[in-house]
């Protein structure tokens, strides 16, 4: 008995072993638990941060055979929102289109803590209308964001999955590149960045430069602290790639944004 329980608990502590845990519980006929936490194959994803981390979290969830049924995009009026990225957030619908996943879009005034009520309402709507059993969140190191998403999930009886949590940010970026992600930087807001970073493709040299900024200024390599924001132009999840055809640059001090005004979708070329 003790060995069985240890196997179950160990599986629950490992993202990659979630399915094994559900199988073990089912085999042991703990039906009252199984009915509550049966394998969360029908999930929706919090896309409100609109960062490469969010898209990569979807990618990993699908790799683990989870069924991503909906994306949720929260559009904040506050450019300095504590919970949500805001640069070019309107393009969330474009990304949802090329992923062929429906997106639920909600607006918020972006007031600290109060914006969580808007997030909760969006999640509750998705869970009730679409039989969703869990949430995928792209948080890496932000306890503020993860704890609040976890709290909402618990309140609504949903499973909260964070496949990137506490992963090494340098390794994550390289894993994304190896997986075929094409990523650009769309906003910066930290010492050490210059206007030339806007629109820059993340490649090996960019990673090396981010490592230097981390050493000199404490910049989080994955931009988890809001130091920079990104847009995924292409990845294995996309049926078509995104091409920016018109944009402007806004810059003030050591902060700026690439304001994307228009994009087109292009057929993907075979490697």
Buried (B, 14 or more C-beta within 10 A) or exposed (E): EEEEEEBBEEBBEEBEBBBBBBBBBBEBEBEEBBEEBEBBBBBBBBBBBBBBBBBBBBBBBBEBEBEBBBBBBBBBEBEEBBBBBBBBBEBBEBBBBBBEBEBBBBEBEBBEEEBBEBBBEBBBBBBEEEEBBBBBBBBBBBEEBBEBBBEBBEEBEBBBBBBBBEBEBBEBBEBBBEBBBBBBBBBBBBEBBEEEBBBBEBEEEBBEBBBEBBEEEEBBBBBBEBBBBBBBBBBEBBEBBBEBEEBEEEEEEBBBBBBBEEBEBEEBEEE
